[in-house]
Amino acid sequence: MIPAGWEKLQISEVCELIVDCVNKTAATVDIEIPYRMVSTSNINFFTSLF
């Protein structure tokens, strides 16, 4: 479900660059950075339909 006030967009509309870290999780840092990470485990066919 999409929260009230949000709109559904294509990932290409909100991302400047999509990078695949082949066979490993991307490194994380303990400082605030302007980048956000999405794991493939957070996206699947069914959630992408809504």
Phi, psi and omega per residue, in radians:
M1 nan 2.518 3.128
I2 -1.671 2.250 3.128
P3 -1.049 2.645 3.108
A4 -0.980 2.365 3.118
G5 1.575 -0.190 3.110
W6 -1.614 2.810 3.036
E7 -2.252 2.677 3.130
K8 -1.461 2.243 3.125
L9 -2.280 2.803 3.006
Q10 -1.317 2.573 -3.121
I11 -1.033 -0.565 3.124
S12 -1.179 -0.312 3.117
E13 -1.422 -0.294 -3.094
V14 -2.077 -0.048 -3.121
C15 -2.064 2.383 3.029
E16 -1.488 -0.584 -3.065
L17 -2.595 2.312 3.074
I18 -2.016 2.116 -3.042
V19 -2.112 2.373 3.097
D20 -1.839 2.127 3.042
C21 -1.591 1.688 -2.998
V22 -0.969 2.084 3.034
N23 1.003 0.429 3.066
K24 -2.750 2.750 3.097
T25 -1.391 2.430 3.121
A26 -1.084 2.592 3.126
A27 -1.171 2.586 3.084
T28 -2.028 2.835 3.124
V29 -2.275 2.781 -3.107
D30 -1.655 0.203 3.124
I31 -2.007 2.775 3.122
E32 -1.279 2.224 3.091
I33 -2.267 2.766 -3.087
P34 -1.400 0.076 -3.073
Y35 -1.793 2.578 3.087
R36 -2.093 2.590 -3.108
M37 -2.024 2.369 3.053
V38 -2.107 2.262 3.118
S39 -1.598 2.586 3.094
T40 -1.076 -0.381 3.081
S41 -1.247 -0.241 3.090
N42 -1.554 -0.134 -3.074
I43 -2.226 2.328 3.013
N44 -2.550 3.068 -3.074
F45 -1.004 -0.769 -3.063
F46 -1.234 -0.725 -3.139
T47 -1.264 -0.431 3.118
S48 -1.309 -0.204 3.113
L49 -1.415 -0.328 -3.025
F50 -1.921 nan nan
